Amino acid sequence: MGGDGRTSGMGDVDRVRAYLKLHLADGVGAVTFRKLVDAFGNVASAASAGPAQWRQVEGIGPEKAKALADVTDELVEEEISEAEKHQVAMVCLEEDSYPAALKNIHDPPAVLYVRGGLTPADALAIGVVGARRCTHYGLEQAERFGCLLGRAGFTVVSGGARGIDSAAHRGALSAAGRTIAVMGCGLANFYPPENRKLFEQIVSEGRGALVSEIPMRRPVEGRNFPKRNRIISGLSLGALIVEAARRSGSLITAREADEQGRAVFAVPGKVDSPMSRGTNELIRDGATLVQDLDDILEQLGEVGEKMRAEEEAAPAAPAMPQALDETETKIVEALSEGALPLDDIISRTGLRSGEAASAMTMLVLKRVVAQQPGNVFVLIRRQFRGQFFGVVFKNVVDKKNVGNTFLS
């Protein structure tokens, strides 16, 4: 933006109106928006110009100038009303509440629609994405890593889609963590519709947010998903690709992450599985092979070291809402070092299988333990890591040491 980048003298509502005048125009994406603002000095001046003036800007031809002119005051007010109806906040690029990490990518969304809440703690985020049509192995690993990241204090960012994305969101929620779903449609819609309950849980329980750059009532379109992927990686310290075919859209997220200077992680898969071709090739081409949380932490520099130290210093078990009997206590102690399948829990505790299964059921009901796919169990952490809530993204300059670009 020209000058200091602010629209001097504008109130919040006037600022939103000016942004929407440009943002709602067909064909005016993030790059064109920036060209307009640079040309006119600020958003207000760009929004109040006319077709003849707009056409003097590089890349603005007759069609885009007409699209800008077609955004009437009535359309802007309808968009504001629709957002209010669905309890969606519209965060403009120049606002302090706009996510700092996303603001620093090449083409940040001019307007970010947010249903739910974003917090400073969400600067510690990892994107977890993968194929919609995935294997059981892929679902297990996505939920496992969503849980591990959520329990460690990271916000899990994904695309809300079927398959890997949904499993990653569920994993974060199962660990009492935070998660952000970046949608490929306007937030007046739910897509896929079967995930409505999941999306509502994220918002109603205060566990994260639904985010989009797409105007409120616009439906799902295939062209939206590649653009959405840059937001997933832009909000994150790094992107973890769990399962992807050779032509998977998840590889776009990996490419965006790499171009944005984020770390790229990949979970290896069977060499003869078509659904692992993309991830295995990412590893061949330089992505970090990930088998557990430590593989991610090692690539995050200072932030990874702090998160590991915090994890190691954490008490062996979370504060319990109800008293535990001797059998339940044994299981909690066995799980203090990480997730375990039921057979391993039985082996470590010496409990009979029926006794262990009964106690595990009670621990799940007491919200002390969460069950993951494959009959794997993990302790639920109930407190986030407060010491990192003030972390602010500055500028990613070295993807191999990405964590060092964050200040606490």
Kinemage of the C-alpha trace (Angstrom):
@kinemage 1
@onewidth
@group {chain A} dominant
@subgroup {mainchain}
@vectorlist {calphas} color= white
{ca met a 1} P 0.000 0.000 0.000
{ca gly a 2} L 1.077 3.565 -0.488
{ca gly a 3} L 2.448 5.567 2.421
{ca asp a 4} L 2.103 3.792 5.747
{ca gly a 5} L -0.439 1.343 4.281
{ca arg a 6} L -3.387 2.737 6.253
{ca thr a 7} L -6.543 4.424 5.057
{ca ser a 8} L -6.250 7.514 7.212
{ca gly a 9} L -9.361 8.683 9.002
{ca met a 10} L -11.443 5.617 8.133
{ca gly a 11} L -13.568 3.923 10.753
{ca asp a 12} L -13.779 0.129 10.923
{ca val a 13} L -17.059 -0.114 9.002
{ca asp a 14} L -15.933 2.334 6.322
{ca arg a 15} L -12.697 0.375 5.942
{ca val a 16} L -14.609 -2.870 5.443
{ca arg a 17} L -16.857 -1.225 2.854
{ca ala a 18} L -13.864 0.052 0.888
{ca tyr a 19} L -12.166 -3.337 0.976
{ca leu a 20} L -15.354 -5.116 -0.128
{ca lys a 21} L -15.843 -2.700 -3.041
{ca leu a 22} L -12.637 -4.130 -4.512
{ca his a 23} L -12.746 -7.638 -3.066
{ca leu a 24} L -16.227 -8.528 -4.341
{ca ala a 25} L -15.407 -7.734 -7.961
{ca asp a 26} L -15.077 -10.798 -10.198
{ca gly a 27} L -11.503 -11.275 -11.334
{ca val a 28} L -9.980 -9.071 -8.648
{ca gly a 29} L -7.818 -11.401 -6.602
{ca ala a 30} L -5.072 -10.707 -4.099
{ca val a 31} L -2.478 -9.618 -6.682
{ca thr a 32} L -4.842 -7.289 -8.558
{ca phe a 33} L -6.062 -5.863 -5.253
{ca arg a 34} L -2.482 -4.955 -4.344
{ca lys a 35} L -1.901 -3.318 -7.742
{ca leu a 36} L -4.975 -1.132 -7.251
{ca val a 37} L -3.963 -0.053 -3.771
{ca asp a 38} L -0.388 0.652 -4.854
{ca ala a 39} L -1.633 2.711 -7.781
{ca phe a 40} L -4.055 4.864 -5.792
{ca gly a 41} L -2.126 5.058 -2.521
{ca asn a 42} L -4.715 3.442 -0.269
{ca val a 43} L -7.835 1.297 -0.312
{ca ala a 44} L -10.311 4.176 0.053
{ca ser a 45} L -8.961 6.010 -2.982
{ca ala a 46} L -8.877 2.840 -5.078
{ca ala a 47} L -12.465 1.993 -4.118
{ca ser a 48} L -13.801 5.468 -4.912
{ca ala a 49} L -12.175 5.699 -8.357
{ca gly a 50} L -14.055 5.119 -11.604
{ca pro a 51} L -13.703 2.857 -14.657
{ca ala a 52} L -11.487 5.284 -16.589
{ca gln a 53} L -9.086 5.576 -13.647
{ca trp a 54} L -9.073 1.843 -12.917
{ca arg a 55} L -8.182 1.055 -16.524
{ca gln a 56} L -4.973 3.050 -16.171
{ca val a 57} L -3.693 0.432 -13.725
{ca glu a 58} L -1.594 -2.368 -15.186
{ca gly a 59} L -3.653 -5.545 -15.581
{ca ile a 60} L -7.034 -3.779 -15.330
{ca gly a 61} L -8.773 -4.133 -18.678
{ca pro a 62} L -12.369 -3.347 -19.638
{ca glu a 63} L -13.746 -6.534 -18.050
{ca lys a 64} L -12.195 -5.957 -14.637
{ca ala a 65} L -13.072 -2.275 -14.703
{ca lys a 66} L -16.701 -3.226 -15.387
{ca ala a 67} L -16.609 -5.840 -12.617
{ca leu a 68} L -15.429 -3.170 -10.178
{ca ala a 69} L -18.167 -0.805 -11.311
{ca asp a 70} L -20.761 -3.564 -10.874
{ca val a 71} L -20.046 -3.794 -7.127
{ca thr a 72} L -22.712 -1.423 -5.856
{ca asp a 73} L -23.197 -0.083 -2.343
{ca glu a 74} L -26.179 -2.422 -2.067
{ca leu a 75} L -24.020 -5.479 -2.785
{ca val a 76} L -21.499 -4.347 -0.189
{ca glu a 77} L -24.211 -3.900 2.455
{ca glu a 78} L -25.682 -7.313 1.617
{ca glu a 79} L -22.274 -8.903 2.174
{ca ile a 80} L -21.915 -7.191 5.545
{ca ser a 81} L -25.416 -8.304 6.578
{ca glu a 82} L -24.739 -11.878 5.470
{ca ala a 83} L -21.551 -11.967 7.550
{ca glu a 84} L -23.388 -10.639 10.609
{ca lys a 85} L -26.138 -13.215 10.122
{ca his a 86} L -23.611 -16.066 10.276
{ca gln a 87} L -21.471 -14.468 13.016
{ca val a 88} L -18.537 -14.078 10.665
{ca ala a 89} L -15.897 -11.402 11.177
{ca met a 90} L -14.296 -9.770 8.141
{ca val a 91} L -10.644 -9.008 8.903
{ca cys a 92} L -8.973 -6.579 6.503
{ca leu a 93} L -5.335 -6.928 5.513
{ca glu a 94} L -4.185 -3.753 7.267
{ca glu a 95} L -5.777 -4.606 10.624
{ca asp a 96} L -3.619 -5.625 13.568
{ca ser a 97} L -5.786 -8.698 14.116
{ca tyr a 98} L -4.929 -10.053 10.658
{ca pro a 99} L -2.653 -13.120 11.107
{ca ala a 100} L 0.931 -11.866 10.864
{ca ala a 101} L 2.226 -15.025 9.165
{ca leu a 102} L -0.374 -14.817 6.408
{ca lys a 103} L 0.218 -11.090 5.910
{ca asn a 104} L 3.816 -11.827 4.938
{ca ile a 105} L 3.160 -14.131 1.977
{ca his a 106} L 3.362 -12.846 -1.611
{ca asp a 107} L -0.402 -12.722 -2.164
{ca pro a 108} L -2.289 -12.484 1.154
{ca pro a 109} L -6.092 -12.344 0.966
{ca ala a 110} L -7.338 -8.768 1.111
{ca val a 111} L -10.246 -9.821 3.312
{ca leu a 112} L -10.215 -12.827 5.621
{ca tyr a 113} L -13.610 -14.151 6.677
{ca val a 114} L -13.433 -15.748 10.128
{ca arg a 115} L -16.109 -17.721 11.932
{ca gly a 116} L -14.946 -18.621 15.410
{ca gly a 117} L -11.812 -17.091 16.846
{ca leu a 118} L -8.145 -16.676 15.963
{ca thr a 119} L -5.698 -16.142 18.823
{ca pro a 120} L -2.001 -15.173 19.009
{ca ala a 121} L -1.317 -18.817 19.933
{ca asp a 122} L -2.376 -19.794 16.399
{ca ala a 123} L 0.960 -18.422 15.157
{ca leu a 124} L 2.270 -21.812 16.293
{ca ala a 125} L 0.511 -23.750 13.561
{ca ile a 126} L 1.273 -26.729 11.348
{ca gly a 127} L -0.702 -27.461 8.191
{ca val a 128} L -1.774 -31.089 7.826
{ca val a 129} L -3.253 -32.043 4.461
{ca gly a 130} L -3.716 -35.005 2.162
{ca ala a 131} L -5.970 -36.837 -0.232
{ca arg a 132} L -9.751 -36.919 -0.025
{ca arg a 133} L -9.795 -40.506 -1.312
{ca cys a 134} L -7.279 -42.023 1.057
{ca thr a 135} L -6.381 -45.342 2.636
{ca his a 136} L -7.071 -46.488 6.188
{ca tyr a 137} L -3.352 -45.986 6.877
{ca gly a 138} L -3.617 -42.378 5.731
{ca leu a 139} L -6.604 -41.709 7.995
{ca glu a 140} L -4.804 -43.244 10.963
{ca gln a 141} L -1.678 -41.172 10.418
{ca ala a 142} L -3.589 -37.924 9.839
{ca glu a 143} L -5.547 -38.327 13.064
{ca arg a 144} L -2.430 -39.457 14.905
{ca phe a 145} L -0.407 -36.409 13.853
{ca gly a 146} L -3.360 -34.077 14.411
{ca cys a 147} L -3.518 -35.422 17.958
{ca leu a 148} L 0.255 -35.258 18.550
{ca leu a 149} L 0.458 -31.687 17.281
{ca gly a 150} L -2.629 -30.579 19.186
{ca arg a 151} L -1.396 -32.130 22.407
{ca ala a 152} L 2.007 -30.450 21.963
{ca gly a 153} L 0.363 -27.014 21.706
{ca phe a 154} L 0.320 -26.491 17.934
{ca thr a 155} L -2.754 -25.330 16.057
{ca val a 156} L -3.586 -27.782 13.266
{ca val a 157} L -4.521 -26.047 9.999
{ca ser a 158} L -6.235 -28.015 7.254
{ca gly a 159} L -8.794 -27.671 4.501
{ca gly a 160} L -11.917 -29.191 6.075
{ca ala a 161} L -12.217 -31.670 3.194
{ca arg a 162} L -13.131 -35.344 3.282
{ca gly a 163} L -10.406 -37.839 4.093
{ca ile a 164} L -7.059 -36.690 5.461
{ca asp a 165} L -8.147 -33.126 6.265
{ca ser a 166} L -11.111 -34.226 8.379
{ca ala a 167} L -8.986 -36.781 10.234
{ca ala a 168} L -6.384 -34.109 11.056
{ca his a 169} L -9.062 -31.775 12.461
{ca arg a 170} L -10.538 -34.621 14.529
{ca gly a 171} L -7.110 -35.545 15.875
{ca ala a 172} L -6.485 -32.011 17.118
{ca leu a 173} L -9.902 -31.867 18.777
{ca ser a 174} L -9.381 -35.256 20.444
{ca ala a 175} L -6.272 -33.837 22.136
{ca ala a 176} L -8.148 -30.732 23.347
{ca gly a 177} L -6.113 -28.727 20.822
{ca arg a 178} L -6.966 -25.948 18.402
{ca thr a 179} L -7.653 -26.296 14.701
{ca ile a 180} L -8.393 -24.002 11.749
{ca ala a 181} L -10.383 -25.158 8.719
{ca val a 182} L -9.637 -23.126 5.588
{ca met a 183} L -12.700 -23.428 3.392
{ca gly a 184} L -13.006 -23.532 -0.394
{ca cys a 185} L -16.371 -21.747 -0.335
{ca gly a 186} L -18.085 -18.829 1.367
{ca leu a 187} L -18.833 -19.287 5.067
{ca ala a 188} L -22.598 -19.163 4.512
{ca asn a 189} L -22.100 -22.729 3.218
{ca phe a 190} L -20.793 -25.962 4.698
{ca tyr a 191} L -18.651 -28.165 2.481
{ca pro a 192} L -18.550 -31.062 2.569
{ca pro a 193} L -22.029 -31.120 4.140
{ca glu a 194} L -21.293 -34.219 6.213
{ca asn a 195} L -18.642 -32.221 8.097
{ca arg a 196} L -21.141 -29.695 9.392
{ca lys a 197} L -21.043 -31.219 12.885
{ca leu a 198} L -17.237 -31.077 12.893
{ca phe a 199} L -17.228 -27.430 11.812
{ca glu a 200} L -19.846 -26.509 14.395
{ca gln a 201} L -17.786 -28.225 17.104
{ca ile a 202} L -14.711 -26.169 16.215
{ca val a 203} L -16.691 -22.948 16.551
{ca ser a 204} L -19.105 -23.736 19.404
{ca glu a 205} L -16.416 -25.136 21.698
{ca gly a 206} L -14.034 -22.248 21.029
{ca arg a 207} L -11.444 -24.604 19.584
{ca gly a 208} L -10.428 -22.592 16.531
{ca ala a 209} L -12.039 -21.115 13.456
{ca leu a 210} L -13.429 -21.579 9.973
{ca val a 211} L -11.584 -19.276 7.577
{ca ser a 212} L -12.086 -18.276 3.952
{ca glu a 213} L -11.231 -15.466 1.545
{ca ile a 214} L -14.301 -16.231 -0.578
{ca pro a 215} L -17.380 -13.978 -0.343
{ca met a 216} L -20.078 -15.298 1.953
{ca arg a 217} L -22.595 -16.898 -0.410
{ca arg a 218} L -20.319 -18.167 -3.145
{ca pro a 219} L -20.545 -21.948 -3.534
{ca val a 220} L -17.793 -24.490 -3.942
{ca glu a 221} L -15.836 -24.187 -7.196
{ca gly a 222} L -12.840 -26.230 -8.257
{ca arg a 223} L -10.773 -23.110 -8.948
{ca asn a 224} L -11.046 -22.074 -5.299
{ca phe a 225} L -9.066 -24.982 -3.870
{ca pro a 226} L -5.589 -24.178 -5.251
{ca lys a 227} L -5.978 -20.607 -3.950
{ca arg a 228} L -7.148 -21.942 -0.593
{ca asn a 229} L -3.998 -24.045 -0.253
{ca arg a 230} L -1.733 -20.996 -0.078
{ca ile a 231} L -3.704 -19.848 2.979
{ca ile a 232} L -3.227 -23.206 4.713
{ca ser a 233} L 0.540 -23.007 4.270
{ca gly a 234} L 0.596 -19.250 4.842
{ca leu a 235} L -0.928 -19.633 8.302
{ca ser a 236} L 1.564 -22.356 9.225
{ca leu a 237} L 5.177 -22.853 10.228
{ca gly a 238} L 5.253 -25.852 7.918
{ca ala a 239} L 3.021 -28.184 5.933
{ca leu a 240} L 2.757 -31.922 6.629
{ca ile a 241} L 1.536 -33.983 3.670
{ca val a 242} L 0.150 -37.260 4.991
{ca glu a 243} L -0.986 -39.082 1.861
{ca ala a 244} L -1.136 -37.902 -1.731
{ca ala a 245} L -1.235 -39.366 -5.192
{ca arg a 246} L 1.136 -38.072 -7.846
{ca arg a 247} L -1.387 -35.466 -9.070
{ca ser a 248} L -2.939 -34.698 -5.688
{ca gly a 249} L -3.999 -31.155 -4.866
{ca ser a 250} L -2.102 -31.575 -1.598
{ca leu a 251} L 1.116 -31.252 -3.579
{ca ile a 252} L 0.018 -27.694 -4.411
{ca thr a 253} L 0.061 -26.974 -0.686
{ca ala a 254} L 3.570 -28.427 -0.486
{ca arg a 255} L 4.689 -26.230 -3.387
{ca glu a 256} L 3.083 -23.150 -1.847
{ca ala a 257} L 4.757 -23.905 1.492
{ca asp a 258} L 8.133 -24.232 -0.194
{ca glu a 259} L 7.690 -20.969 -2.119
{ca gln a 260} L 6.601 -19.186 1.068
{ca gly a 261} L 9.731 -20.398 2.863
{ca arg a 262} L 7.845 -22.825 5.120
{ca ala a 263} L 9.106 -26.272 6.058
{ca val a 264} L 7.695 -29.181 4.041
{ca phe a 265} L 7.115 -32.504 5.794
{ca ala a 266} L 5.819 -35.795 4.405
{ca val a 267} L 4.724 -39.106 5.911
{ca pro a 268} L 6.217 -42.033 3.959
{ca gly a 269} L 3.940 -44.704 2.552
{ca lys a 270} L 4.084 -48.076 0.825
{ca val a 271} L 6.178 -47.940 -2.325
{ca asp a 272} L 3.502 -49.791 -4.321
{ca ser a 273} L 0.566 -47.674 -3.140
{ca pro a 274} L -0.708 -45.079 -5.653
{ca met a 275} L -1.806 -42.944 -2.683
{ca ser a 276} L 1.796 -42.699 -1.476
{ca arg a 277} L 3.414 -41.744 -4.778
{ca gly a 278} L 3.134 -38.021 -4.123
{ca thr a 279} L 4.438 -38.086 -0.560
{ca asn a 280} L 7.288 -40.474 -1.347
{ca glu a 281} L 8.367 -38.269 -4.245
{ca leu a 282} L 8.264 -35.213 -1.981
{ca ile a 283} L 10.684 -36.985 0.361
{ca arg a 284} L 12.900 -37.932 -2.574
{ca asp a 285} L 12.963 -34.283 -3.634
{ca gly a 286} L 13.934 -32.919 -0.219
{ca ala a 287} L 10.885 -32.843 2.061
{ca thr a 288} L 11.526 -33.940 5.642
{ca leu a 289} L 10.522 -37.558 6.254
{ca val a 290} L 8.245 -37.620 9.300
{ca gln a 291} L 7.600 -40.621 11.522
{ca asp a 292} L 6.855 -38.863 14.799
{ca leu a 293} L 6.540 -35.420 16.378
{ca asp a 294} L 10.290 -35.094 16.990
{ca asp a 295} L 10.919 -35.154 13.235
{ca ile a 296} L 8.813 -31.994 12.948
{ca leu a 297} L 10.260 -30.265 16.010
{ca glu a 298} L 13.816 -30.754 14.770
{ca gln a 299} L 13.065 -28.646 11.671
{ca leu a 300} L 11.500 -25.737 13.567
{ca gly a 301} L 14.673 -24.302 15.075
{ca glu a 302} L 14.247 -22.393 18.316
{ca val a 303} L 10.483 -22.827 18.374
{ca gly a 304} L 10.860 -26.597 18.062
{ca glu a 305} L 13.368 -26.652 20.902
{ca lys a 306} L 11.057 -24.640 23.149
{ca met a 307} L 8.070 -26.802 22.330
{ca arg a 308} L 10.059 -29.964 23.031
{ca ala a 309} L 11.321 -28.548 26.339
{ca glu a 310} L 7.786 -27.612 27.306
{ca glu a 311} L 6.544 -31.084 26.393
{ca glu a 312} L 9.290 -32.757 28.423
{ca ala a 313} L 8.667 -30.458 31.391
{ca ala a 314} L 4.918 -31.105 31.328
{ca pro a 315} L 3.537 -33.205 34.195
{ca ala a 316} L 3.190 -36.899 33.491
{ca ala a 317} L -0.588 -36.617 33.494
{ca pro a 318} L -3.077 -33.756 33.141
{ca ala a 319} L -5.261 -32.541 35.954
{ca met a 320} L -8.026 -35.111 36.349
{ca pro a 321} L -11.684 -34.070 36.551
{ca gln a 322} L -12.542 -37.094 38.705
{ca ala a 323} L -10.640 -39.371 41.052
{ca leu a 324} L -9.005 -42.385 39.417
{ca asp a 325} L -8.862 -45.854 40.865
{ca glu a 326} L -5.668 -47.910 41.006
{ca thr a 327} L -6.230 -49.583 37.633
{ca glu a 328} L -6.991 -46.296 35.867
{ca thr a 329} L -3.911 -44.691 37.431
{ca lys a 330} L -1.694 -47.475 36.055
{ca ile a 331} L -3.023 -46.845 32.560
{ca val a 332} L -2.505 -43.075 32.847
{ca glu a 333} L 1.094 -43.637 33.937
{ca ala a 334} L 1.667 -45.958 30.966
{ca leu a 335} L 0.305 -43.307 28.595
{ca ser a 336} L 2.353 -40.475 30.106
{ca glu a 337} L 5.102 -40.927 27.501
{ca gly a 338} L 2.790 -40.964 24.502
{ca ala a 339} L 0.006 -42.752 22.637
{ca leu a 340} L -0.147 -46.557 22.869
{ca pro a 341} L -2.305 -49.345 21.410
{ca leu a 342} L -4.355 -51.296 23.926
{ca asp a 343} L -2.159 -54.397 23.626
{ca asp a 344} L 0.924 -52.382 24.626
{ca ile a 345} L -0.951 -50.854 27.561
{ca ile a 346} L -1.867 -54.338 28.790
{ca ser a 347} L 1.749 -55.450 28.410
{ca arg a 348} L 3.156 -52.453 30.305
{ca thr a 349} L 0.650 -52.480 33.148
{ca gly a 350} L 0.297 -56.243 33.614
{ca leu a 351} L -3.481 -55.873 33.669
{ca arg a 352} L -5.833 -58.527 32.316
{ca ser a 353} L -7.319 -57.627 28.941
{ca gly a 354} L -10.894 -57.384 30.214
{ca glu a 355} L -9.803 -55.312 33.209
{ca ala a 356} L -7.807 -52.931 31.007
{ca ala a 357} L -10.630 -52.545 28.474
{ca ser a 358} L -13.145 -51.750 31.220
{ca ala a 359} L -10.846 -49.179 32.826
{ca met a 360} L -10.110 -47.623 29.443
{ca thr a 361} L -13.814 -47.161 28.803
{ca met a 362} L -14.120 -45.258 32.087
{ca leu a 363} L -11.100 -43.081 31.273
{ca val a 364} L -12.619 -42.150 27.922
{ca leu a 365} L -15.925 -41.281 29.607
{ca lys a 366} L -14.064 -39.165 32.173
{ca arg a 367} L -12.350 -37.286 29.294
{ca val a 368} L -8.928 -38.298 30.589
{ca val a 369} L -8.075 -40.429 27.559
{ca ala a 370} L -9.028 -40.157 23.879
{ca gln a 371} L -9.248 -43.083 21.460
{ca gln a 372} L -7.591 -42.882 18.059
{ca pro a 373} L -8.018 -45.176 15.043
{ca gly a 374} L -6.434 -48.602 15.370
{ca asn a 375} L -7.426 -48.979 19.050
{ca val a 376} L -4.709 -46.490 20.051
{ca phe a 377} L -5.185 -44.323 23.166
{ca val a 378} L -3.681 -40.996 24.212
{ca leu a 379} L -3.901 -38.691 27.233
{ca ile a 380} L -5.895 -35.498 26.766
{ca arg a 381} L -3.964 -32.319 27.591
{ca arg a 382} L -6.301 -29.630 28.900
{ca gln a 383} L -4.022 -26.606 29.002
{ca phe a 384} L -2.351 -24.808 26.141
{ca arg a 385} L 1.179 -23.509 26.377
{ca gly a 386} L 0.655 -19.952 27.560
{ca gln a 387} L 4.271 -18.875 27.256
{ca phe a 388} L 4.017 -18.919 23.448
{ca phe a 389} L 0.767 -16.941 23.109
{ca gly a 390} L 2.734 -13.797 22.336
{ca val a 391} L 4.655 -15.337 19.439
{ca val a 392} L 4.564 -13.062 16.386
{ca phe a 393} L 5.613 -13.916 12.849
{ca lys a 394} L 8.283 -11.583 11.462
{ca asn a 395} L 9.623 -12.865 8.180
{ca val a 396} L 10.530 -16.333 6.957
{ca val a 397} L 13.970 -16.183 5.432
{ca asp a 398} L 15.315 -19.676 5.986
{ca lys a 399} L 12.937 -22.604 5.606
{ca lys a 400} L 15.519 -24.974 7.107
{ca asn a 401} L 15.420 -22.986 10.356
{ca val a 402} L 11.941 -21.577 10.100
{ca gly a 403} L 11.326 -21.536 13.856
{ca asn a 404} L 14.012 -18.932 14.428
{ca thr a 405} L 11.948 -16.322 12.618
{ca phe a 406} L 9.381 -16.329 15.420
{ca leu a 407} L 9.913 -14.211 18.517
{ca ser a 408} L 8.422 -14.966 21.933
